Every structure is written in C-alpha cells, then in structure tokens.
Amino acid sequence: MIRVLVAEDSPTARALLVAMLDADPGIQVVAQASTGLEAVEMAERLEPDLITMDVHMPELDGLQATERIMLRSPRPIIIVSSHARDADVSLSLDATRAGALLVLPKPEGPGSGHFDSDQRQLVAMVKALSHVKVVRRWRGSGSIAGPTIERKARPASRRNPASVRSGGRPSATLVAIAASTGGPAALKDTLAMLPKNFAAPILIVQHIAKGFVDGLAKWLGTDSPLSVRVAVHGETPLPGSVYVAPDGLHMELRKARTEQVRIVLTSTPPVGTFRPSASRLFSSVASSVGERALAVIMTGMGDDGVAGLLEVRRSRGFVLAQDEASSVIYGMPREAVRAGVVDEIVSLQTLPDRLVELT
C-alpha cells in the first residue's frame, strides 16, 4: 500500500485529490495538510511514501515546504499546481529544482472531459515515483540542490568502447536533447553553464504536463546566457539558441533544397504515448546533419529516444547519456545504454564541458 500525504489549501481541490487517489486500491491517503507548515510537520511525523504538494499555501508556500521536507525528512514530492498563468509555471518549476520530482497540472472536476485521463496520470505517477529513494542534499544559504537518488556505488568508468569514435571526429553542428522526469532542473543547470557563444543550436524535447512549455522555456532562460524559446515551425536553428518542442507537436529537423536545415512541427500520431517524441527528434537530426549530430539522453522514465538514437549512431553522430548517479529517474538513459547506442556516459556536472568540447 502506498501511503500519501496530500498538501493543498483549497478544501475543494484537496477533497478531489483525495478521492482520485483513494479510488485506487493500492493507494491510501494517510493525512491532509492545508498549510505548508502542516505538510512539513506531517511529513516528519507520518513518514508517507509520497507527498502531493500545492504551490500557493499559507504560512509556507509549496517551494518553502518542499525545501524543508527535503532537508528534514526527504521523500518523493509531486507538485500539483494550476498552470493558468506563466507565474504559476515558473514557481512550480522552481519547486522541482528545490527537490520535487515532478510537476502535474491541478486536475479539473469530474465534469471535465479530462477527468479520467487526469486521474490515470496522477495515479500512475504516484505509483511510479513513490519507490524513488531520495536523500537530503543541502548546499546551504537556503538553496536546495534538488533530489539526490540513493544508489549503490558503481565503477568510475563512463565511456563505452565505441567512444573512441570521438577522437578526430568533426565538431557537432547541432545538439538534440531529450529528458523527462527530473529534466527541467537538469536542463536548467546545464544551460546555465554553457557560454554565450556556444557554437551550435540546441533542440530539446522535454516530457512535461500540458500547459507548462511556455513557462518552462522562460524558466530555463532565466539563468542561461543562451536564447531559450519555444520552437516555431519553419525557423532556422541558430548557434547560441535553444528551441523547446511545443505542447502536443513533434519537433523535427529537415533539410531544405538549399541544404539549410529548418525546424518542422507536426501533429502526426504520438510515438508510443509521446508527442513530442524524443525518437522523432533524434531520427530527424540524424538524417539532416549525420555525423555532425550530437544527441543527449537525460533523466526520465521509459525508453522514448532509443529508436532515434539508433539512427544517430547509424549516421555516425555522437551520443551522450546522463549517468545513473545524477539522474532523478535512470530510465531513458539506462534503456539507451542497454541498447548499445551510447558513446559516452557523463554526469550532470561534466555535461556542459562535454557539449562545448564536442561542438
């Protein structure tokens, strides 16, 4: 039985979340908090398997409560927030950087046409993330470094035998990145460490709840010297710029008759359950720029991206995967490594330097 603490100041929204979770026989809501301080106290006293956390609450907001819980009694936290305004999106994403594992939109009521899908998503994420083992990680000065996953020691080696291909290879002219759970914070830290004159454009597919992409792009750009924005159909990707795939559309790269590459957005069917799909992005980059493609697979659940990375390798592009120790969820990178499509495994801390070196 998964024991859940629901922290939400609105009685109506709180009752809805409790009903949605209690409807599943494998989940039990053990307590309800209406303020941030209550959430912190209940987390320490009851030690739930997972916490759903609202952002706007009295006494302590969701970000402050998340920080205190990750300091005092670390456990998986899902931010459940309204996404009607960009300010809400930004604050929610800041909360994930403070230690939460995921941001989900606040579900609508039973009369909504989205209710069933909202409930399935909420229950699925609670079940998946309740088993993630988080440990406290404190940088001081009121800054939380984000969730650190408790893992067994592993060998220091990070390069596959195929990584010898990096020696003498041409510089990459385009970087394609895919991430899911844990991705926003990892992307923010990576982009913040890249130089303003970064030599290649960066295209990103981030699996995230509908309505969060515009806020995500703005949030990613707050600490980065690069230009970060949601991609527009038909535009030419430029060095020093970052393009985030929009809601509900595949983002691909295609070569025009002039040999110039352009971003193409399509509403073709999802790949698996994903649109945008990492595999669609990677495959298109492989066919457009070949050996000058640099693909990066980062933290997240599932195996989206693996099929596309196979195409990158066949085109002699180069593939980096985030390592297990720095991944919130070592799912997408693990599947890529298992499939033999990764040239080099890197930590989140060394990723920015490798991007600069390879471009």
N, C-alpha and C positions, 0 to 999 in steps of 0.2 A: 504493500500500500504506500503510495506517495503522499507524504504529508505536506500540505501547502499553507502558507500564510498569505492572506490577501490584504494588501495595504492600499486603501482607497478612501478618500474623504467624502465622496458623494454616496449617500445611502442607497440611491437607486442603482448607480453603477456597481457598487460593491455587491449588492444583492444579485445583480445579473451575473457577475463574475463567479460568485459562489455557486449559483445554480448551474452554470455552464460546467464548472469543474466537478461538482458533486454528482452530476449526472453520469459521470464515468465511474464504473465500479473499482477502478484501480487508483482513484484519487480521493483523498479526504482533506477538506479544508479544516484545519485544526484551530485556526484563530483568524480574527478580522481586526485590522488596525485602521483607525480613522485619522491618525496623525503620524507624522514621521517619527516622533519620539516613541509612540506606542509600537511602531514597527521595529525600532531598534531594540526596545526592551523585550518584545515578544520573540524576536529572533534569537536573543541570548538565552532566554528562559526556556523556550519550547524547542529550539533547535530543529526547525522544519527542514524538509528536504529541499524546498524551493520557496521563493517569495515572488509574488507578483506585486509590482510597485508602481503606484501612480506618480506623476511628476509634481503636480501642484497640490500640496497638502499643508495644513497649518503646523506651526511650531518648528518643524524641519521639512524642507521640500524633499522630493524624491532623490535628488542628487546628493544632498547632505546626508540623508538617511542611508543611502547606498554606501557612501564613504565610511560612515561609522560602522555599519554592519560588516563591511569588508575589512575593517581594522579590528573589530572586536570579536565577531562571530561569523567568519566568511562562509558564504553558501551561495548557490546559484540564484541569481535575481533576473527576472524578466520585467523590463519596463513596459507597462501598458498605458499608452498615452493617446490623447486626442491629437490628430495631426492636421487640424483645420488651418493652422497658421504656421508660417515658417519659424516663428519664435519657439513654438512648441517642439518642432522637429529638432532645432538646434539644441534646445535644452535636453531633450531626450537622448540625443547622440552624445552630448557631454556626459550624461549619466552612464552610458555604456563605457565611456572612457574611464569613468570613476569606478567601474567594477561590474556593472551589469553585463550579462551575456548577450542580450537580445532586446530589440525594441519591437513591440507589436502595437498596431493601432487599437484604440479602445473600441470594443465591439458595439455594434448597434443592437437594438432590441429585437425580440422575437418576430416583430412585424416586418423587419427588414429582409429584403431578398438575399442579403449576405449573411444572415444569422448562422445558417448551418455551416457554411464554409469558415466563418469566423470561429465557431466552436471547434470544428475539426482542427483548425490550425493551432488554436490555443492549447487544446488537449495534447496534440502531437508534440508541440514544443515543450510543454511541461514534462511530458514523459521522457523526451529525449535529453533535456538539459538537467533534469533532477539528478542524473547519475554523474554529472561532471564534478570532479573533485577540485574545488578551488581552495587556495590557501591565501592568508593575508600577505599583502605586499605593500609596504608603506615607504614613500620617498621622503616624507616629512614636508613641512611648510604647507600642510593642508592639501597635498596633492596625492591622489591615488594613482598608482601606475596601471591600474586595470587588473583583471583577473589573471592570476597565475595558476596554471594547472599543475596539480601534484602528480609527478611522474617518476618512474624508476630511472636510474642512471642509464645512459646509453653511450656507446662508443663515440669518440670525438670526431671520427671520420665523417665528412659531409659530401664527398664527391664520388659519383659513380665512375666506373672505368671509362664510360663514354665521354666524360668531361674533358678528356684530352683534346676533344674537338675544339675547345675554346682557344687553344694556342694557335695564333696566327690567323684566326678566323676574322672575316670582315666585321667592322663595327655594325651593331644593330642600328637600323634607321627608324624602328618603331617598337614600342613596348606595349604588350597587351597583358592586362592583369585581371584575374578573376578571384573573387572572395565571397564568402557567405557569413555564417555566424562568427562574430569576432572581427569581421573585416573592417567595419568603419574605423575603429580605434587603430587597428594595424595600418590601414591606409593613411590615416591622418599622420601618424608618427613617421611613416616612410616618406610621404610627400613633403613633410616639414624639413626633412634632412637633405633634400635634393637642391642643387644650385639653381639660381635663376636662369642661367644659360644652359640648362640641361639640353643635350643635343638631339633629343628625339621626342616626338609626341607620345602621349600615354593614353591608351584606351582602357576603360575599366568597366567590367560587369560586376556589380555588387548585388547579390540577392538581398532584397530588403522589402519591407512591407510597403504596399501601395500607398502613394501619397508622401513618401519620405524622400524621394530622389532629389527634388529641388533643394530641400533643406540640407540634404547630405552634401551636395556639391558646394553649397555656400559654406558649410561647416568645414569641409576638407580644405577649402581655400583660405580659411582664417589664419592658419599658421604656416602656409606654404608660400614660397616666392613665385611659384608657378601659377598660371591662369587656370582655374578649375571651373568647369561649367558642364551643364547637361548638353549632350551631343545634339546637333541639328542635322537633319537629312541633307546630304549633298555637300556638306562643307569639307574643305581640305584640312586634314590634321597637320598642325604646325609644331615645330620643336618648341619646347618650353610650355606646352599647353596640355591640359588634362581634360579628357572627354569622358563623361559618365553616361552609361546607357540609360535612356529614359524608361519610365514605367511602361510595362506591357509591350515593349517592342524589342526585337532582336537588333543588335548593333553589329554591322559587318563592315569590312573594308573591301572596296572594289577598285580595280584599276580601270581608268577611262582610256579611250582611244589615244589620248595624248600621253599615255603611260603615267599620268598623275593619278594618285590614289585619292579616293573620296570615301567619306563615311556614308553608309546606306542604312536606313532604318526600315525594318519590315514588320508586318503583323502576321507573318506566316505562323503556322501552328507551333506551340511550345515544343521544346526538345525535352522529353520526359515530362516534367511539370514546370519547366523553366522557360520564361520569356521575359527578359533577355536570357539567353543561354551562353555560358562560357564557351561551350564547344563550337557554337556557331561563330563566335568572335574569333577563336583561335584558328579554326579552319579557314576562314576568310583571310586572315592575316597571313597564314602560310601560303595561300595561293596568290596573294598580292605582292608580298615582299620576299618570300622564300627564305634564303639563308640569312637575310638581314632582319629576320623577325626575332624578337626576344619575348618569350611568354613566361608569365609568372603565375603560379597557382598558390593561393594563400589559404588561410584558416577557413574552415567551413564544413558542413555536413554533406554527405552524399558523394557522388562521383561526377558531377557536371564538370565538363572541361577535359576529361580524359580522352575522349574520342577526338576532340580538336587538337589536343597536344600530340597525338599520334601523327596528325597531318603536319604539324610544325616540325617534328623530328624527321619525317619523310622528306620535307623540303629543306632539310639541313639548317633549320633555325635552332635557336638555343632555348632550353627550358630550365627555369629555376623553380624550386619548390620550398615553401616555408617549412622549417623544421618542427618537429613534434613539441619540443620544449617551449617554443614561443607561440604555438598555435592554441587558440582557445578551444577549437574542435579540430583534431587531427584526422579529418575525414577526406576532404578533397585532395590535399597533398599526399596522404597515405595511399589513396587509390591510384594516383598518378605514379608514385614510386613503385607500387606493386605491378603496374602495367609496363614498367620499364621505359617510360617516356621522359624521365627526368635526367638532365645532365648534371645538375648540382643542387644540393640541399643547403639552404642558408638560414641563418637565424634572422629574426626581425631586425636585430641590431646591425647586422652586416649587410642587409639587403640594399640600403641606399648606396653604399660604396660599390657593390657589385653592379648595380644598374648604371652608375657613372662609368665604371671600367668597361663594361660591355657595349656601351654606346659611344 
